[in-house]
Amino acid sequence: MSDGAERGTSERPSEQSSPVRSFTFLVNPTSGGGAAPGAVVPVAWAMREAGASVEVTYSPGPKAMHALVTAAVARGDVVVSVGGDGMLSSIAGEVARLGGILGIVPAGRGNDFARMLGLPDDPAAIARILLEAEPTPTDLISADLPGGPRTVAGSVYAGVDALTASLVNKARWIPRKLQYPAAAVRALATFKAATYSLTVDDDVHEFVGASVVVANSGYYGSGMHIAPDASVDDGLLDVIVIEAAGRVDMIRSFPKVYDGGHVELDQVHVLRGRSVTISAQPCVALGGDGEPLGFLGGAPLTVEVRPGMLQVLRDRAR
């Protein structure tokens, strides 16, 4: 067995005749400021006590991770992402492409996709879902980046949102709960507006804006309810456009994003469709699920929904 991996089994009671799932946990040891390794232990222990076969491997890097996913799916294992939204997105597309099943142990700073799915924090409750829940078809996003298509679970965003995410990734001295709010205020205080050209399905729009978010999940930024009507089961993308306004007014209205109240503001527009093509002048930062994706400029970026692409273990469709 390779370094960094461990597998344990125990027998189910003889009266239990249903098949027992086997699992490969892929852990990002840096997620949640290093919290992920500690998060996996009680979940794996509870599942082994229930008779499941569990292998735990710490992330050796993106290329090796794909090989681990391929091997796990070939064995018939459920692939379990242990980390944050970036970790989940990094393996979700590969699991879907191979026809596998994904489980989630939320252990990152944001855990926004897990929040959207209504997944619990309690280890025993997480173990129960992994052991008992039925796989549910779940939408993903495909972004046609210059380096090739990129699969994203939650959202792709350009402008002040991507700048905020970049600042969060550098904010090590701020308490975790304050990292996103502090970074957002700092980004709003320094952003420069851009002209965004969007085609949502067949409808063309142009805005002078601070940010554009193409959302599959309703949440991002560690609990911000950016797209309150979004669903990961409807085969549609929610596009949130925030027009440029005075910096002070934007900072004052920022708290509304946590309960979805921002969509009632005059400068916020909500569009919906299956395919979104977007460009920006001047060039702005681009991100997805907390990870930098480069920059958005005059060359158009196409973002599309992939309905029901991924089978996920969760209690119910949300």
N, C-alpha and C positions, 0 to 999 in steps of 0.2 A: 504494500500500500504506500502511496506517495506521501511525502512530508506534508504536514499541515492538515491531514485528513484523518478522521477516525470514524469507525462504524460500530454501532452497538445494536444488539437485538435481544429481545426476550420473548418468551412464548406467550401467546394469547391463551386464555382459558379454553379448554377443549370444547365448551359449548358454543364458542364463537366461530361460526362457519363462514362469515363474510370475509372476502379477501382483505389483506392488510396492505396498505400502501407503503412504498419505500420512498425515501426522500434524500435529495442532495441539497444541503444548505450551502449557499455561496455567500460568504460574509465579507463585507467591506470593513476592514479593521479601523479605518479612519472615520467612518460615519458617526454622526452624533458626537463629534469630538472624542472619538475612541470608545463610545458606549456600546457599539454593536457586538463586540465579543462577549461582553457581559450579558447582553440581551438574549443571545442565542442559547446560553447554558440552561436556564430553567425550562425553555420551550422544548429543547431537544431531550432533556431528562424526562419531562412529562410524556413525550411521545414514545420514548423507549420503554417507559413503564407500561404503556398501553400496548406494547408489542410491535411497534413499528421499527423498521430498519432506517437508521438515520446516519448519513455521512455529512461531516462538517468540514468545509474547506475554506481557507482564508484566501481572499482574492490575490492571485499572482500577477495580475495585469490583464488588460483587455483581450489580447490575442490568446493567451492561455485560458481566459475565462470562456471564450467561445468553444474551445476544445472541451472544457469541462461540461458545458451545457450540452454539447453534442453527445458526449459519452453518457451523461445522465439520462437524457431522453431515450437514447438507444437501449438503456437498461430498463426503461419503463418507470424511472423515478420521477416524482414530482420535484421540480426545481424550485427552491425557496430562496427568494431574495431577502437577505438580512442587511439592511442599511436604509438609506434614504431614497428619495425620488430619482436621483441620478443613477444610483446603483440599479434600481428597478428598471429604468429605461434602457440601461446598457445591456440587459439580458432579455428583456421582454420580447423584442423583435425576433431574436434567435429562437427562443422557446416557441413562439408562434409559428415561425417558418418551419420548424421541425415537427409541428403538431403535438407539442408537449403541453403540460399543465404547470401553471405558475402558482406558487404560494408566496405569501408576504409576511415577514416579521418586521414591523416598523421599528427602525432603530436609527433614524437620521435626525437632522435638525428640523426638517419641515414635515415629512411624512404626509404630504398633502394628498397623494393618490390613495394611500391607506385611509385617510380621513374621508375622502369621497366615497370609498367603498364601505364605510362604517365599520372598519376593522378595529378591534379593541386593543388596549395596551397591556391588559393582564395576560401573563404567560400561559396560564391554564386555559383561558378563553381562546387565545391564539392557537394553542395546541389542539383544542377541540375542533376549531374550524378546519385546520389542516387535516385532521384525521377523518372528519365526518362530512364536511360541506361538499356539495356537488359542484363540479366545474361549471362555471357560468361564462358564456360568450361575452367578451368585453371589447369595446372599441379601442383602437390605438390611432396614433397620428403618424403619417409619413411626411417628412420634410425633404424636399429635393435640393440638398445642399450641393455646392460646387464639388466637394470631395466624394459625392455619392449620396444616395438616400439614407436618411437617418430616422429611425423609429423612436418616437417619444410617447410616453404614456399620458402625461397631464396637459402640458401646454407649450407652445412656442411663442416667444414674445420679442418685440423690438422696441428700442428706445429707452425710456427712463427705467422700465422694469428690468431690462438686461443690465443696465448700469447698477441698479440696486443689487442684483444677484452677484455681480462682480465684487461690489463692496462687502457684501456679506461673507464671501469666501476669504476675504482678507481680515475680517473682524474677529480676531482671536481673543482680545482682551475684554470684550463686552459680554455680559451674561447672555446665554443663548436666547432667552425669551425676548431680549431687547435688540438682538442683532438685526432682524428684518426691519422693525420700525425705525431704528437709528439710521440704517443704511438708506431706507426710503426717503426720509426727511433730507438727508444729505444729498441724495441724487436729485430730488425735486428742487433743491436750492441751487443746483448747478447745471441742470439740463438745458439743452438747446433744442428748440422745436424743429421738426422736420416736416416736409410735405410727403405724405403717404399716398400712394396710388394703390387701390385695392380692386380686385375683381372677385366677387363672391358668387360662385356659380356663373351666371350670366350678367350680373349686375355690377356696374362700374361705379366706384366712389373715389373721391379725393378729399383728404383732410389735412389741415395743418395741425399736427398733433404732438403730444408728448410721448404717447405709447400706443402700440397695437398688440393685443393679446389674442392668439388663436387657440381656443381652449377646447379640450375634450373633457377634462375634469373641471369642476367648479372652483376648486381651491388651488392656490399657489402661495408662495412666500410665507410659509409657516402659518397657515390658517386664514389668509385673506380670501374672502369669498368673491373673487373677481368676476365669476360668471355664475350668478345664482341660479339660473335656469338650465345650466348645462347638465347633460346626462352622458354616462359612458355606455349607454345601451341604445341610443336613439339613432345612430348612424349619421349624426350631424356635428358640425363644429360651431361653437359660439364665438363670434369675433367681437371683442370689446375694443372700441376706439375711444381714447381719451384725448379730446382736443386740447390744444395748448391754451392755457389761461395764466393769470398772474401767479407767480410762484407762491406768494403768501396765501392766496385763495386755495391753491392746490394743496399746500401743506395743511391748511385748516380743515379741508374736506377729506384729507387722507384717512382718518379713522372710520369713515363711512364704508370703506372697502371691506372691513371685517365682518359686517353683517349684510353686505350686498346693497346697502343703501345708496352707494355711489351711482348705480345705474339710473337713478331718478334725476341726477344732475343734468342740466342742459348740455354740458360739454361732453357727456358720455353717450356713445351710440352703441347699440347692440345689433349685430347682424348675424345671420345664420345661414349655413350652407354646407355642402359636402366638399367643396374645393375652394381654396383661397389662394390667389396670386397677389403678391405684395412687393412693392419696391419703395425706396425712400431716397429723398434728396434733402440735405446732404446725407452721407453715410451715417448709420447709427449702429449701436451694439445690438447683437442678436443672441438670444439664449433659449434654452429649453430645459425644463425640470431642474433648474438650479445650476446647469452646466453651460459654459460659454460655447456658442456655436459660430463664432466669427462675427461678421458684420453684414448688414443689409444696406445695399446701395441701389444704384440704378438698374442693375441686373435683377430681374424679377425672381422671387422665390415662390415656389408652389408648395402649398401645404394641403394635404388631403386626409380625410378620415378613412380608416380601414375598419369597416363595421364588423364586429364580432370576431376580430382577428385572433384574439388571445383567450384561452380558457383559464380562468382564475378561480381559485378556491375562496369563496366568500359566502356569507350567510344568505344574501338576497341581492337582487338587482337594485341599484340605486342610481 
